[in-house]
Amino acid sequence: MTAATTHADGTPIDPEIELLVPADGDVDEPELSIVVPAMNEQLTIADFVEWCHAGMKKADVKGEILIINSSTDRTGELAVGKGARVLNTPRRGLGRAYIDSLPYIRGKYVLMGDCDCTYDFRELAPFVEKFRGGAEFVMGSRFAGYIEPGAMPPLHRYLGTPVTTWILNVIFSSRFSDIHCGMRGITKAGLVRMGLRSQSWEYASEMVLKSVHMKLKTEEVPIRFLKDVDGRLSHHKRSGWFSPWAAAWINLRAMFVYGADFFLLKPGYVMAFLGLGLTLPLSLGPLTVGGITFSLLWSLLGLTLATLGLQCVYMGALAQTLYDYSGETTRRWWARFPYTPTAFVSAALFFVGLGLGGFLAYTYVKGGYRLSPDMLASHLGVTGLLLMISGFMTFTFSLLLHATGVAVWRKP
């Protein structure tokens, strides 16, 4: 008999991963899966699993506990003994742990967190209630709930988490109150469609950002956040003083990457309109307004701004297409830039600009290879350059827009 090489969903079986099923306490067809990574947590793992059982009983939900274990101590053994499933994996990063766990998650809803007993899984009922009410993504909020004295360092509580949460809300027009809360839930279908890529700490921000891009129905629930048990050091403390700063930068990087259109579209529109507002009115020569003479140099500044602005707008549109899970944004950009009409408009802009450039070249040769900044041909030449650049950029953008939309099209 040949051993299976793929899971039921078609994903290949990783030979480095081993699933351990408890002799007692395992359930069939769970509604909820509590999925938590663990690395050398033998001090707390038994209590954590008991908390999960107590929380599921209180919430009246049939569930499983899946520990993704990369420990060198007795964490896995103790978890199985308390009735949890254990997925033994190599140490490959926090985000990778969740990616590895996907084929083994059986529940309709997935609840995540830490197994260090800092998140109170005895109080998981609000997550289940939100899921049953139709929520697809449920974030816990320590700030809306309870933070035990000494549980969160002042640097995290008063600077790191509030500032990064504010930045994310500004970029994505969201209303989260605690984006770094590790206790969070998502439907299994949403987690699969999300397609997590991050291998490390940034998975947390990637998940929040993709939930916004996916337009998941999102809710927040207050949670209890407790301090470490005596004798335990957090992973940040184990890794040294620089670890929280590195994690913060990793999460900020994820925000900027997944929110690239925020830095491109609106600034691009501003620069493009300013550039056009400077270049086009000066096409027929210098203008004097309120004692200020706008000359050829202003036209060149307008050309620069318009080119940069147009590039930013087009790159921002492509970024939105890359992050489009519903297909609505892609269809909207396709409607604005239908391939054939855009190709003709781009060609018209390019050849009109080429004609104005040709007039500049003719004037230059006819004038004995000399040009004056105040000459009509000089100003028309700058406008011609703008039209040529705009036509070429619009055509190439249209090609990339349609190619990218087809390449990354996702089923709603």
Buried (B, 14 or more C-beta within 10 A) or exposed (E): EEEEEEEEEEEEEEEEBEEBEBEEBBBEEBBBBBBBBBBBBBBBBBBBBBBBBBBBEEBEBEBBBBBBBBBEBBBBBBBBBBBBBBBBBEEBBBBBBBBBBBBBBBBBBBBBBBBBBBBBBBBBBBBBBBBEEEBBBBBBBBBBBBBEEEBBBEEBBEEBBBEBBEBBBEBBEBEBBBBBBBBBBBBBEBBBBBEBEBBBBBBBBBBBBBBBBBEBBBBBBBBBBBBBEEEBEBBBEEEEEEBBEBBBEBBBEBBEBBBBBBBBBEBBBBBBEBBBEBBBBBBEBBEEEEEEEBBBEBBBBBBBBBBBBBBBBBBBBBBBBBBBBEBEBBEBBBEEBEEEEBBEBBBEBBEBBBBBBEBBEEBBEEEEEEBEEEBBBBBBBBBBBBBBBBBBBBBEBBBBBBEBBEEEEEEE
